[in-house]
Amino acid sequence: MTEQQPAGGEPTTLRRPDPLRWLWYALGGRLPRRYSAWVLHDTTTRTWVLRHMARAFVQMMVPIGAVLIFLPGEFWIRGMAALGGLLLGMFYSVAYMPEAAEHRVKQAGYPVGTATTVREEAARVREAEDSVRRRAAAAKRAARYRERQGR
């Protein structure tokens, strides 16, 4: 897999943002250039879907909290409205997950399409490793079978 670099920048190391910067990032803000490699990692790692859903959940906590605190009425009604809004928001968030990831990567200075390319390359590598593992397991089973058959 080739090392991706942001446009117009030198190679960056994987540097995790502090909690306040992560919160800013989760709410849609742009991180400083020194976190570009981490943004690419965040949007392409094996758990990128879960990370995206966590960011979406954080984004929705602001309006959900406002509904629960400021809307008049009984709490169960406000809670059901908040739950409905949360479910609908998560549905749309999942529907536009690849586009949102590409937007974050673009904000970090990478060309559009970088996250998808990196994820596809990682999937090809994983598939090749799985194929080798499956072939080795099949050869082992075949050897055991031949041994039992006395061949």
C-alpha positions as CSV (number, residue, x, y, z in Angstrom):
1,M,0.0,0.0,0.0
2,T,1.4,3.4,-0.9
3,E,1.9,6.2,1.6
4,Q,-0.7,8.9,1.0
5,Q,0.2,12.5,1.6
6,P,-1.9,15.6,1.8
7,A,-1.7,17.9,-1.2
8,G,1.0,20.5,-0.8
9,G,2.4,19.0,2.4
10,E,5.3,17.0,3.6
11,P,4.8,13.5,5.0
12,T,3.0,13.6,8.3
13,T,3.1,11.2,11.2
14,L,0.0,9.7,12.8
15,R,-0.8,12.1,15.6
16,R,-4.1,11.7,17.5
17,P,-5.9,15.0,18.4
18,D,-6.7,15.8,22.0
19,P,-10.3,15.4,23.2
20,L,-11.3,19.0,22.5
21,R,-9.9,19.0,19.0
22,W,-11.6,15.6,18.4
23,L,-14.9,17.1,19.6
24,W,-14.4,20.0,17.1
25,Y,-13.6,17.4,14.4
26,A,-16.6,15.3,15.3
27,L,-18.8,18.4,15.0
28,G,-17.5,18.9,11.4
29,G,-14.5,21.2,12.1
30,R,-11.2,21.1,10.3
31,L,-8.2,19.9,12.2
32,P,-4.7,21.5,11.8
33,R,-2.5,20.0,9.0
34,R,-0.4,18.0,11.6
35,Y,-3.4,15.7,12.1
36,S,-3.9,14.9,8.4
37,A,-2.5,11.4,8.6
38,W,-4.8,10.7,11.6
39,V,-7.8,11.9,9.7
40,L,-6.9,9.6,6.8
41,H,-6.5,6.7,9.3
42,D,-9.7,7.6,11.0
43,T,-11.7,7.4,7.8
44,T,-10.0,4.3,6.4
45,T,-9.2,2.0,9.3
46,R,-11.1,-1.3,9.8
47,T,-13.4,0.4,12.3
48,W,-14.2,3.5,10.2
49,V,-17.9,2.7,10.1
50,L,-18.1,2.6,13.9
51,R,-16.0,5.8,14.2
52,H,-18.3,7.5,11.7
53,M,-21.3,6.5,13.7
54,A,-19.7,7.8,17.0
55,R,-19.1,11.2,15.3
56,A,-22.6,11.3,14.0
57,F,-23.9,10.5,17.5
58,V,-21.9,13.3,19.0
59,Q,-23.2,15.7,16.4
60,M,-26.8,14.7,17.2
61,M,-26.4,15.1,20.9
62,V,-26.6,18.9,20.6
63,P,-30.2,19.0,19.1
64,I,-31.3,16.0,21.1
65,G,-30.2,17.6,24.3
66,A,-32.0,20.8,23.3
67,V,-35.2,18.8,22.7
68,L,-34.9,17.1,26.0
69,I,-34.2,20.2,28.0
70,F,-36.1,23.0,26.3
71,L,-39.2,21.4,24.7
72,P,-42.3,21.7,26.9
73,G,-44.3,18.6,27.8
74,E,-43.9,15.4,29.6
75,F,-40.5,13.8,29.6
76,W,-41.6,10.6,27.8
77,I,-42.9,12.6,24.9
78,R,-39.7,14.6,24.7
79,G,-37.8,11.3,25.0
80,M,-39.7,9.7,22.2
81,A,-39.2,12.8,20.0
82,A,-35.5,12.7,20.7
83,L,-35.3,9.0,20.0
84,G,-37.1,9.4,16.7
85,G,-34.8,12.2,15.7
86,L,-31.7,10.2,16.7
87,L,-32.9,7.2,14.7
88,L,-33.6,9.3,11.6
89,G,-30.3,11.1,12.0
90,M,-28.4,7.9,12.2
91,F,-30.2,6.5,9.2
92,Y,-29.2,9.5,7.1
93,S,-25.7,9.5,8.5
94,V,-25.2,5.9,7.5
95,A,-26.7,6.5,4.1
96,Y,-24.1,9.3,3.3
97,M,-21.1,7.7,5.2
98,P,-18.7,7.4,2.2
99,E,-19.4,11.0,1.1
100,A,-18.9,12.3,4.6
101,A,-15.6,10.4,5.0
102,E,-14.4,11.8,1.6
103,H,-15.3,15.3,2.8
104,R,-13.3,14.9,6.0
105,V,-10.3,13.6,4.0
106,K,-10.6,16.5,1.6
107,Q,-10.6,18.9,4.5
108,A,-7.4,17.3,5.7
109,G,-5.7,18.1,2.4
110,Y,-6.0,14.9,0.5
111,P,-7.5,14.6,-3.0
112,V,-11.1,13.4,-3.2
113,G,-11.3,9.7,-3.5
114,T,-8.2,9.0,-1.3
115,A,-10.2,7.4,1.5
116,T,-12.1,5.1,-0.9
117,T,-8.8,4.1,-2.6
118,V,-7.1,3.3,0.7
119,R,-10.0,1.3,2.0
120,E,-10.3,-0.7,-1.3
121,E,-6.5,-1.4,-1.3
122,A,-6.7,-2.6,2.4
123,A,-9.7,-4.8,1.5
124,R,-7.6,-6.4,-1.4
125,V,-4.7,-7.1,1.0
126,R,-7.0,-8.6,3.6
127,E,-8.7,-10.8,0.9
128,A,-5.3,-12.0,-0.3
129,E,-4.2,-12.8,3.2
130,D,-7.5,-14.6,3.9
131,S,-7.1,-16.6,0.7
132,V,-3.6,-17.8,1.7
133,R,-5.0,-18.7,5.1
134,R,-7.9,-20.6,3.6
135,R,-5.7,-22.5,1.2
136,A,-3.3,-23.5,3.9
137,A,-6.2,-24.7,6.1
138,A,-7.6,-26.7,3.1
139,A,-4.2,-28.3,2.4
140,K,-3.9,-29.2,6.1
141,R,-7.4,-30.8,6.0
142,A,-6.5,-32.7,2.8
143,A,-3.3,-34.0,4.3
144,R,-5.2,-35.2,7.4
145,Y,-7.7,-36.9,5.1
146,R,-5.0,-38.6,3.0
147,E,-3.3,-39.7,6.2
148,R,-6.5,-41.3,7.6
149,Q,-7.2,-43.0,4.2
150,G,-3.7,-44.5,4.3
151,R,-2.6,-42.9,1.0
